Amino acid sequence: MMEVATRQTVLQNTIYKRKKRLPLSVLDRRKSLYQVVSAHLPTGNKARIAYLHCIKDGKNIDPACGSGNFLLYAFDLLYDLYIDQINNYGADYDDDEIPELIIRHNLHGIDIDDRAVQLAQLGLHIKVKRQNRSVKIEHFNIVSSDFFLLDYPEVKHLFENGEKLSLELENIVTEMWDELQQAYKFGSLIRLEEKFSLRMQELVQQWDEGRLFKEQTLANYEQFRENFFTGLQNAVAHNTAKHGINFLNSKTGDAIRFLELLTQKYDVAVANPPYTDSNDFGPELKKFINSNYKKPYKFHSNLYAAFII
């Protein structure tokens, strides 16, 4: 009961304390969030089509999901919105399909605590079964970053495609792989795609200034940019296959889903991230946060700030 009460309190406060910032005139603690949202659902054919796509294709993430309180609340809201689409907007799916649609398309979460993620998955599993006992969920897009990866030399051939990488590109790949190996400590805070793009931009800029490359070399780099994250996923999959079917295999399999979640775009992010003052950071966390979040906007003073950048 304590967890339920705490969850409801946190969620209600998060939603309703911000009411002055929301363009909703009907906010009322006595109303469910669905009632609030439904009062502002669109009318007209174009708006109707946009609304249908918005719900089914909308991606929501909690980057520090813990045991999934926000995800569980979001499941109920989304279920009501899907039902609304069926009843009032002619959606072409049945209510029995809704739980699977929500799990497959809408809800995503990351946490460094493996046990918390298992609780989040269990909570969503119960939600799904309450709505449709016969549905089978292959996997949840809720993942722990507590996984193991091989050292880079054992997977480097998967990035080379038969041709040795230049020193500049190999340095980028090594840095990205090292970052991914730190996910068990820093979770969704690692900035894999941003760092990769930054490093590639630096190389292109050096080429533009005439210091490094021939035109063919630049073309190779552009091709490498397109294939990099595919290569990264292949390397993680290779790491999984090498260990056979065991616990370690399942944990490294999490790395593939983690990489997918980390590199795709989202429509909504909601979280109650850890609030820890920088004075209480351990040495590794302080070094990581200062390196990744201090510049240019000084999001290093409290851990929660790193999650909202």
C-alpha positions, 0 to 999 in steps of 0.5 A, spaced: 500 500 500 505 504 501 508 504 494 501 505 491 500 511 495 507 514 494 506 513 486 499 516 486 502 522 490 508 523 486 504 522 479 499 527 481 503 532 484 508 532 477 501 532 473 497 537 477 502 542 480 504 544 473 497 546 471 499 553 470 504 551 465 499 547 461 494 550 456 488 546 459 483 550 463 479 544 466 485 541 470 481 538 476 484 533 481 477 530 481 478 528 474 482 523 471 488 525 466 484 522 461 478 526 462 483 532 462 486 530 455 479 528 452 476 535 453 481 537 448 481 532 443 481 534 436 475 535 431 475 535 423 478 530 419 485 532 418 485 533 426 482 526 426 487 523 422 493 526 426 490 524 432 490 517 430 497 517 428 499 521 434 497 515 439 499 509 435 506 512 433 507 516 439 514 514 443 514 515 450 520 514 455 522 514 462 530 515 462 530 513 469 524 509 470 526 505 476 520 500 478 516 503 472 511 508 476 510 513 470 510 507 465 504 504 469 500 510 469 501 512 462 499 505 460 492 506 463 492 513 460 494 510 453 489 505 454 483 510 455 485 514 449 486 507 444 479 506 446 477 513 445 480 512 438 475 506 437 469 508 439 469 515 436 474 516 431 474 509 427 480 506 429 482 500 425 484 495 431 480 491 436 480 493 443 484 486 444 490 489 441 490 495 445 495 492 450 500 489 445 500 496 441 501 500 447 507 495 449 510 495 442 509 502 440 508 507 446 512 505 452 520 505 453 524 505 459 531 505 462 534 504 468 541 502 471 537 497 476 536 490 474 531 488 479 527 495 478 527 494 471 524 487 472 519 490 477 517 495 471 516 489 466 512 485 471 507 491 473 506 492 465 505 484 464 500 484 470 496 491 466 496 487 460 493 481 462 488 484 466 486 487 459 487 481 455 489 474 458 491 471 452 496 476 449 503 474 448 508 479 449 515 477 446 519 483 450 518 490 453 522 496 451 524 497 458 531 495 459 536 495 464 543 498 462 547 493 467 550 488 461 556 486 459 560 487 453 567 484 450 573 489 449 573 492 443 579 488 439 574 482 439 569 485 435 573 491 431 572 486 425 565 487 425 566 495 424 571 494 418 567 490 413 574 487 410 577 494 410 582 496 416 579 503 419 583 509 418 586 511 425 581 517 426 575 512 425 578 507 429 579 512 435 571 514 434 569 507 434 573 505 440 571 511 444 563 509 442 565 502 445 568 504 451 562 509 452 557 503 451 561 499 456 560 504 461 552 504 461 552 499 467 554 505 471 551 511 467 545 508 464 541 513 459 546 519 461 551 516 456 551 521 450 553 516 444 549 519 438 551 526 440 558 524 441 559 520 435 555 526 431 560 531 434 566 527 432 564 526 425 563 533 424 570 535 427 573 530 421 568 533 416 570 540 418 578 538 418 577 536 411 573 542 409 579 546 412 584 542 407 588 539 412 586 531 412 582 528 407 581 527 399 574 527 397 574 519 396 576 519 403 570 524 405 565 519 401 568 513 405 567 517 412 560 519 410 558 511 408 561 510 415 557 515 418 550 511 415 553 504 417 556 506 424 550 504 428 548 498 424 555 496 426 554 497 433 548 493 433 552 487 430 557 487 434 553 487 440 549 481 437 556 478 436 557 479 443 551 475 445 552 469 440 559 468 442 556 466 450 551 461 448 544 461 451 545 463 458 544 468 463 550 472 460 547 472 453 540 475 456 544 480 459 548 482 453 542 482 449 539 487 453 545 491 450 541 491 443 535 494 446 538 499 450 542 501 444 536 502 440 532 506 445 538 510 446 539 512 439 531 513 437 527 519 438 521 520 442 515 524 443 514 525 450 519 524 456 517 523 463 521 522 469 522 523 476 530 522 476 534 522 482 536 528 486 543 528 488 547 534 489 554 534 485 557 535 492 555 528 494 557 525 487 562 519 487 569 520 483 567 517 477 560 520 477 563 527 478 568 526 472 563 523 468 557 529 469 563 534 469 565 531 462 558 531 459 554 536 462 558 541 465 558 545 458 555 549 455 549 550 460 552 547 466 547 541 468 552 538 472 550 541 479 545 536 480 544 529 477 537 530 476 539 536 471 543 531 467 536 528 465 532 534 463 538 537 458 
